[in-house]
């Protein structure tokens, strides 16, 4: 038989049992906080119609959408059309003859599509959370994958900034439970709109925000070059440079941005939003927020407060982000349903926790107790006791073959099973069992009937 080169697609990963347990710890922590704040679960399909996604993420985002080849192209009647359509694809165009669907890029646009389709049946404000994979045709690198999970919480049908305060509280609560020291940054897209108005016009909004969004990666001088290439003159670029140079504590930053943008109506509204969120957070049960006026989040649909979460003491990108989008459902013909939401980057959160060794010891434990198999009669008795323990929610298993002690011990050690339970001929006769903690070597003999009350923690 020829040797098969087995692999998986670049930018994807397999997860072994240890990794899955750690990821589930993160998922379960986030899910518990979502539900604590009154959010309901929702799931949407892995793929969406291509027209649902295209044009929603900006020019650069559209390039990262994974398009799905139509099925049925082997039909002889479609072959000629398919060849013509492939020529269009090679020219960078989309054609329904080749692809009508795509893997979802994020959870927000599919959620907006869901709300648009079901708004007559929903109770507003509608608060939902989703924990599902998404796909992006990005260049794989550390903590950036082509398939990854997002955990989103959104509320639609409400203009109240109390929603933003609560979402900030969700961030703080989750990361406190995960023991990750974070910085929660905020800005307002209204402030960025005001900046565009006084330095090139509102039509330059996306050019400016996309350039600012790259500040950390390419530096100020490169950002200025990008802005120049987009048609901004030196005077306009100087205004943006002054804006990007705002520093100090939250109060000092607000004072500086008021001086620069406070005379515009849009700027005033954005500053008021930021001030409200900062003042409310100081009285809420979580860490104060940090104003970062360089925060842009270069997606088309944000309209108000935007968030970004950075893990301290780790050189990694953001591990969370989101913001307000006041008419996202309008893209699907259902206007005037405001919304705001946040997202957790689970894969990056995992990398942070792994690097800082933050996973609890108990996360590594699957099976809590292993019954040794020492013969037909002994294993029958062990099986009966094992079922009793399982009824008490003790995770346990019986080694399937009668083999040497050494092999069964090694199995327990490799699987990080803390306890082994031994029932030999002597124990069978005396109706006892030996429990050994293989972490410290301590063992004791107890009546078989007392096994249900033993603590396997």
C-alpha positions as CSV (number, residue, x, y, z in Angstrom):
1,X,0.0,0.0,0.0
2,X,1.3,3.4,-0.9
3,X,2.2,5.7,1.9
4,X,-0.5,8.3,2.5
5,X,0.5,11.9,3.5
6,X,-2.1,12.6,6.2
7,X,-2.6,16.2,7.2
8,X,-5.2,18.8,8.1
9,X,-5.9,22.2,6.3
10,X,-3.5,25.0,7.2
11,X,-4.8,27.2,10.0
12,X,-6.9,24.4,11.6
13,X,-6.2,22.2,14.5
14,X,-7.1,18.9,16.2
15,X,-7.8,19.1,19.9
16,X,-6.8,16.2,22.2
17,X,-8.6,15.4,25.4
18,X,-6.4,17.7,27.6
19,X,-6.9,20.7,25.4
20,X,-10.7,20.1,25.0
21,X,-11.0,20.0,28.8
22,X,-9.2,23.3,29.1
23,X,-11.3,24.9,26.3
24,X,-14.5,23.6,27.9
25,X,-13.4,25.3,31.1
26,X,-13.2,28.6,29.3
27,X,-16.5,28.0,27.4
28,X,-18.4,27.0,30.6
29,X,-17.0,30.0,32.5
30,X,-18.1,32.4,29.8
31,X,-21.5,30.7,29.3
32,X,-22.2,30.8,33.1
33,X,-21.6,34.6,33.1
34,X,-23.7,35.2,30.0
35,X,-26.6,33.4,31.6
36,X,-26.0,35.2,34.9
37,X,-26.6,38.4,33.0
38,X,-29.9,37.1,31.5
39,X,-28.7,36.2,28.0
40,X,-30.3,33.3,26.1
41,X,-28.5,30.8,23.9
42,X,-28.7,30.8,20.1
43,X,-27.1,28.9,17.2
44,X,-27.0,29.8,13.5
45,X,-25.7,27.6,10.5
46,X,-22.0,27.2,9.7
47,X,-22.7,28.7,6.3
48,X,-24.7,31.7,5.1
49,X,-25.8,32.9,1.7
50,X,-22.9,34.8,0.3
51,X,-24.9,38.0,-0.2
52,X,-25.7,38.0,3.6
53,X,-21.9,38.4,4.4
54,X,-20.4,40.4,1.5
55,X,-20.1,44.1,2.0
56,X,-20.6,43.9,5.8
57,X,-16.9,43.8,6.9
58,X,-15.2,46.4,4.7
59,X,-13.1,45.7,1.7
60,X,-10.4,43.9,3.7
61,X,-12.9,41.8,5.6
62,X,-14.6,40.7,2.4
63,X,-11.3,39.3,1.1
64,X,-11.2,36.9,4.1
65,X,-14.6,35.3,3.6
66,X,-14.4,31.6,2.8
67,X,-16.6,31.0,-0.2
68,X,-18.1,27.5,-0.7
69,X,-18.1,25.9,-4.1
70,X,-21.6,25.0,-5.3
71,X,-22.6,21.4,-5.3
72,X,-23.8,19.8,-8.5
73,X,-21.1,21.2,-10.8
74,X,-20.5,17.7,-12.1
75,X,-23.9,18.0,-13.9
76,X,-23.1,18.0,-17.6
77,X,-25.6,20.8,-18.3
78,X,-23.7,23.1,-15.9
79,X,-20.1,22.3,-17.1
80,X,-19.9,25.0,-19.8
81,X,-21.4,27.6,-17.5
82,X,-19.0,26.6,-14.7
83,X,-16.0,27.1,-17.0
84,X,-17.2,30.6,-17.8
85,X,-17.9,31.3,-14.2
86,X,-14.4,30.1,-13.1
87,X,-12.9,32.7,-15.4
88,X,-14.9,35.4,-13.5
89,X,-13.6,34.0,-10.2
90,X,-10.0,34.2,-11.4
91,X,-10.7,37.9,-12.1
92,X,-11.8,38.4,-8.5
93,X,-15.5,38.5,-9.2
94,X,-18.3,36.6,-7.5
95,X,-20.7,34.5,-9.5
96,X,-23.8,32.6,-8.3
97,X,-22.9,29.9,-10.8
98,X,-19.8,28.9,-8.8
99,X,-20.6,30.0,-5.2
100,X,-23.7,31.2,-3.6
101,X,-22.8,30.4,0.0
102,X,-19.9,31.1,2.4
103,X,-18.7,30.0,5.9
104,X,-19.6,32.6,8.4
105,X,-16.9,35.2,9.1
106,X,-18.2,36.2,12.6
107,X,-21.4,35.7,14.7
108,X,-22.7,39.3,14.5
109,X,-23.9,39.5,10.9
110,X,-25.6,36.0,11.1
111,X,-27.3,37.2,14.3
112,X,-28.5,40.4,12.6
113,X,-29.9,38.2,9.8
114,X,-31.6,36.0,12.4
115,X,-33.2,39.1,14.1
116,X,-34.3,40.5,10.7
117,X,-36.0,37.1,9.8
118,X,-37.6,36.6,13.2
119,X,-38.2,40.1,14.6
120,X,-42.0,39.7,14.8
121,X,-41.7,36.7,17.1
122,X,-38.9,38.1,19.4
123,X,-39.4,39.8,22.7
124,X,-37.3,43.1,22.8
125,X,-34.9,43.8,24.2
126,X,-33.6,40.5,22.9
127,X,-30.5,39.3,24.7
128,X,-28.6,36.3,23.2
129,X,-25.3,34.6,23.4
130,X,-23.6,32.3,20.9
131,X,-20.6,30.0,21.2
132,X,-19.7,28.7,17.7
133,X,-16.9,28.4,15.3
134,X,-16.2,30.9,12.5
135,X,-13.9,30.9,9.5
136,X,-11.5,33.5,8.0
137,X,-9.2,33.0,5.0
138,X,-6.4,34.8,6.9
139,X,-2.7,34.0,7.0
140,X,-2.2,31.6,9.8
141,X,0.2,32.7,12.6
142,X,0.4,32.5,16.4
143,X,-3.1,32.9,17.9
144,X,-4.6,33.6,14.4
145,X,-6.3,30.7,12.8
146,X,-8.6,30.0,9.9
147,X,-11.1,28.2,12.0
148,X,-11.7,29.4,15.5
149,X,-14.4,29.8,18.1
150,X,-16.1,33.1,19.1
151,X,-18.3,33.6,22.2
152,X,-20.7,36.5,21.6
153,X,-23.2,38.3,23.7
154,X,-25.5,40.9,22.1
155,X,-28.7,42.8,23.0
156,X,-30.9,44.3,20.3
157,X,-33.9,46.5,20.6
158,X,-32.6,49.0,23.1
159,X,-30.7,52.3,22.9
160,X,-29.8,52.4,26.6
161,X,-26.1,52.8,27.5
162,X,-26.9,50.6,30.5
163,X,-26.4,47.7,28.0
164,X,-22.8,48.9,27.4
165,X,-22.2,49.1,31.2
166,X,-23.5,45.5,31.6
167,X,-21.4,44.2,28.7
168,X,-18.3,45.8,30.3
169,X,-19.4,44.1,33.5
170,X,-19.6,40.7,31.7
171,X,-16.0,41.2,30.4
172,X,-14.7,42.1,33.8
173,X,-16.5,39.2,35.5
174,X,-15.4,36.5,33.0
175,X,-11.8,37.6,33.1
176,X,-11.8,37.8,36.9
177,X,-13.1,34.2,37.0
178,X,-10.4,33.1,34.6
179,X,-7.9,35.0,36.7
180,X,-6.6,37.0,33.6
181,X,-5.5,40.5,34.4
182,X,-6.9,42.6,31.5
183,X,-7.3,46.1,30.3
184,X,-10.8,46.9,28.9
185,X,-10.4,49.7,26.4
186,X,-13.3,51.9,25.1
187,X,-13.9,54.5,22.5
188,X,-16.8,55.8,20.4
189,X,-17.2,55.6,16.7
190,X,-19.0,58.9,16.9
191,X,-15.7,60.5,18.1
192,X,-14.0,58.9,15.1
193,X,-16.7,60.2,12.8
194,X,-16.2,63.7,14.2
195,X,-12.5,63.3,13.5
196,X,-13.3,62.4,9.9
197,X,-15.6,65.4,9.6
198,X,-12.9,67.9,10.5
199,X,-10.1,66.1,8.6
200,X,-11.2,65.2,5.2
201,X,-15.0,64.8,5.4
202,X,-17.4,62.1,6.6
203,X,-16.8,60.1,3.3
204,X,-13.2,59.5,4.5
205,X,-14.5,57.8,7.7
206,X,-13.6,54.2,6.7
207,X,-10.2,55.2,5.2
208,X,-9.3,57.0,8.5
209,X,-10.5,54.2,10.8
210,X,-8.9,51.4,8.9
211,X,-5.6,53.3,8.9
212,X,-5.9,54.1,12.7
213,X,-6.8,50.5,13.4
214,X,-3.3,49.5,12.1
215,X,-1.4,52.0,14.3
216,X,-0.1,49.3,16.7
217,X,1.1,47.2,13.8
218,X,2.7,49.7,11.5
219,X,3.4,52.8,13.6
220,X,2.4,56.4,13.2
221,X,4.6,57.3,10.2
222,X,3.2,54.4,8.2
223,X,-0.3,55.4,9.2
224,X,0.4,59.0,7.9
225,X,1.6,57.5,4.6
226,X,-1.6,55.4,4.3
227,X,-3.7,58.5,4.9
228,X,-1.8,60.5,2.4
229,X,-2.3,57.7,-0.2
230,X,-6.1,58.0,0.6
231,X,-6.1,61.6,-0.5
232,X,-5.7,63.5,2.8
233,X,-3.5,66.6,2.8
234,X,-0.9,67.6,5.3
235,X,-3.2,69.8,7.4
236,X,-5.8,67.1,7.7
237,X,-3.1,64.5,8.6
238,X,-1.8,66.9,11.3
239,X,-5.2,67.0,12.9
240,X,-5.3,63.1,13.0
241,X,-1.8,63.0,14.4
242,X,-2.8,65.4,17.2
243,X,-5.8,63.2,17.9
244,X,-3.6,60.1,18.0
245,X,-1.2,61.9,20.4
246,X,-3.8,62.3,23.1
247,X,-2.5,60.8,26.4
248,X,-3.0,60.9,30.2
249,X,-5.6,59.4,32.5
250,X,-9.3,59.2,31.5
251,X,-10.1,62.7,32.6
252,X,-7.1,64.2,30.9
253,X,-7.9,62.4,27.6
254,X,-11.5,63.6,27.7
255,X,-10.4,67.2,28.2
256,X,-8.0,66.9,25.2
257,X,-10.6,65.4,22.9
258,X,-13.1,68.0,23.9
259,X,-10.6,70.7,22.9
260,X,-10.1,69.0,19.5
261,X,-13.6,67.7,18.6
262,X,-16.0,69.1,21.2
263,X,-17.3,71.8,18.8
264,X,-18.9,69.2,16.5
265,X,-22.3,67.8,17.2
266,X,-21.2,64.2,16.5
267,X,-18.1,64.7,18.7
268,X,-20.2,66.0,21.6
269,X,-22.5,62.9,21.5
270,X,-19.5,60.5,21.4
271,X,-17.8,62.2,24.3
272,X,-21.0,62.1,26.3
273,X,-21.3,58.4,25.7
274,X,-17.7,57.7,26.8
275,X,-18.1,59.9,29.9
276,X,-21.3,58.1,30.9
277,X,-19.7,54.7,30.5
278,X,-16.7,55.7,32.5
279,X,-18.7,57.2,35.4
280,X,-21.1,54.3,35.5
281,X,-18.2,51.8,35.6
282,X,-16.6,53.5,38.6
283,X,-19.7,52.6,40.6
284,X,-20.1,49.1,39.1
285,X,-18.6,46.0,40.6
286,X,-15.7,45.7,38.2
287,X,-12.4,47.4,37.2
288,X,-12.6,50.9,35.7
289,X,-12.4,51.2,31.9
290,X,-9.6,52.7,30.0
291,X,-10.3,55.3,27.3
292,X,-8.2,54.7,24.2
293,X,-9.0,57.1,21.4
294,X,-6.7,55.2,19.0
295,X,-9.2,52.3,19.2
296,X,-11.0,52.1,15.9
297,X,-12.2,48.5,15.2
298,X,-12.2,48.8,11.4
299,X,-15.6,47.2,10.7
300,X,-18.3,49.1,8.8
301,X,-21.2,48.4,11.1
302,X,-20.1,50.0,14.5
303,X,-21.9,53.3,15.3
304,X,-21.3,54.1,19.0
305,X,-19.2,52.7,21.9
306,X,-16.6,50.2,20.9
307,X,-14.6,47.8,23.2
308,X,-11.3,46.0,23.0
309,X,-9.8,43.7,25.7
310,X,-6.1,43.2,26.1
311,X,-4.4,40.7,28.4
312,X,-1.7,42.3,30.5
313,X,1.7,40.6,30.9
314,X,1.4,38.8,27.6
315,X,2.5,39.9,24.1
316,X,-0.6,39.0,22.2
317,X,-3.4,40.8,20.3
318,X,-6.8,41.5,21.7
319,X,-8.8,38.7,23.4
320,X,-12.1,40.4,23.1
321,X,-13.9,43.2,21.3
322,X,-17.2,44.6,20.2
323,X,-19.4,47.7,20.2
324,X,-22.7,49.3,19.2
325,X,-24.3,48.9,15.8
326,X,-27.5,50.9,15.7
327,X,-29.0,49.7,12.4
328,X,-27.3,46.4,11.5
329,X,-30.7,44.7,10.7
330,X,-31.3,47.6,8.3
331,X,-28.9,45.8,6.0
332,X,-31.6,43.1,5.7
333,X,-34.6,45.3,5.2
334,X,-35.6,45.7,8.9
335,X,-34.5,49.1,10.0
336,X,-34.5,50.8,13.4
337,X,-33.4,47.9,15.6
338,X,-30.4,49.1,17.6
339,X,-27.9,46.7,19.0
340,X,-24.7,46.3,20.9
341,X,-22.5,43.3,21.6
342,X,-19.2,41.9,22.6
343,X,-17.1,38.9,21.6
344,X,-14.5,36.7,23.4
345,X,-11.6,35.3,21.4
346,X,-11.4,31.8,23.0
347,X,-8.3,30.6,21.1
348,X,-6.3,33.6,22.3
349,X,-7.7,33.3,25.8
350,X,-6.6,29.7,25.8
351,X,-3.1,30.8,24.7
352,X,-2.9,33.4,27.5
353,X,-4.0,31.0,30.2
354,X,-1.6,28.3,28.9
355,X,1.3,30.8,28.9
356,X,0.5,32.2,32.3
357,X,-0.4,28.7,33.7
358,X,-3.8,29.8,34.9
359,X,-5.8,26.6,34.3
360,X,-6.9,25.0,37.6
361,X,-5.4,21.6,38.5
362,X,-8.8,19.9,38.5
363,X,-9.3,20.9,34.8
364,X,-6.7,18.3,33.8
365,X,-8.6,15.4,35.5
366,X,-11.1,13.4,33.4
367,X,-11.5,10.0,35.1
368,X,-11.3,10.3,38.9
369,X,-10.9,6.6,39.7
370,X,-9.7,3.5,37.8
371,X,-10.9,0.0,38.9
372,X,-8.2,-2.6,38.3
373,X,-9.2,-5.7,36.4
374,X,-7.9,-8.7,38.4
375,X,-10.0,-11.5,37.1
376,X,-13.5,-12.5,36.1
377,X,-15.2,-12.5,39.5
378,X,-13.2,-9.5,40.7
379,X,-14.0,-7.4,37.7
380,X,-17.7,-8.3,38.0
381,X,-17.7,-7.0,41.6
382,X,-15.7,-3.9,40.5
383,X,-18.2,-3.2,37.6
384,X,-21.1,-3.2,40.1
385,X,-19.3,-0.8,42.4
386,X,-18.3,1.4,39.5
387,X,-21.9,1.8,38.4
388,X,-22.8,2.9,42.0
389,X,-20.1,5.5,41.9
390,X,-21.2,6.8,38.5
391,X,-24.7,7.2,39.9
392,X,-23.0,9.5,42.5
393,X,-21.4,11.5,39.6
394,X,-17.9,10.1,40.2
395,X,-16.2,9.7,36.9
396,X,-14.6,6.2,36.8
397,X,-13.7,3.3,34.6
398,X,-12.7,-0.3,34.7
399,X,-9.6,-1.5,32.9
400,X,-11.0,-3.7,30.1
401,X,-8.4,-6.6,30.2
402,X,-6.9,-8.7,33.0
403,X,-3.2,-7.6,32.7
404,X,-0.3,-7.0,35.1
405,X,-0.5,-4.4,37.8
406,X,2.3,-2.4,36.2
407,X,0.4,-1.9,33.0
408,X,-2.8,-0.8,34.7
409,X,-0.8,1.6,37.0
410,X,0.9,3.2,33.9
411,X,-2.5,3.6,32.2
412,X,-3.7,5.6,35.3
413,X,-0.6,7.7,35.4
414,X,-0.6,8.6,31.8
415,X,-4.3,9.6,32.0
416,X,-3.7,11.6,35.2
417,X,-6.3,9.5,37.1
418,X,-5.7,10.3,40.7
419,X,-7.2,7.2,42.3
420,X,-7.0,3.4,41.6
421,X,-9.4,1.0,43.3
422,X,-8.1,-2.6,43.7
423,X,-10.4,-5.6,44.3
424,X,-8.5,-8.8,44.4
425,X,-9.5,-12.3,45.7
426,X,-8.8,-11.3,49.3
427,X,-10.8,-8.1,49.0
428,X,-13.6,-10.0,47.2
429,X,-13.8,-12.4,50.1
430,X,-13.7,-9.7,52.8
431,X,-16.0,-7.4,50.8
432,X,-13.4,-4.6,51.0
433,X,-11.4,-2.6,48.4
434,X,-8.1,-0.9,48.4
435,X,-8.0,2.8,47.3
436,X,-4.7,4.2,46.4
437,X,-3.9,7.9,45.7
438,X,-1.2,7.6,43.0
439,X,-0.3,11.2,43.4
440,X,1.2,10.6,46.9
441,X,1.3,6.9,47.2
442,X,-1.1,6.8,50.2
443,X,-3.6,3.9,50.3
444,X,-6.3,2.5,52.6
445,X,-8.6,-0.4,52.8
446,X,-12.3,0.3,53.3
447,X,-15.5,-1.7,53.2
448,X,-16.9,-2.0,49.7
449,X,-20.1,-0.5,50.9
450,X,-18.4,2.6,52.1
451,X,-17.0,3.5,48.7
452,X,-19.9,5.7,47.8
453,X,-19.1,8.1,50.7
454,X,-15.4,8.3,49.8
455,X,-14.2,11.8,48.6
456,X,-12.5,11.5,45.2
457,X,-11.5,15.2,45.1
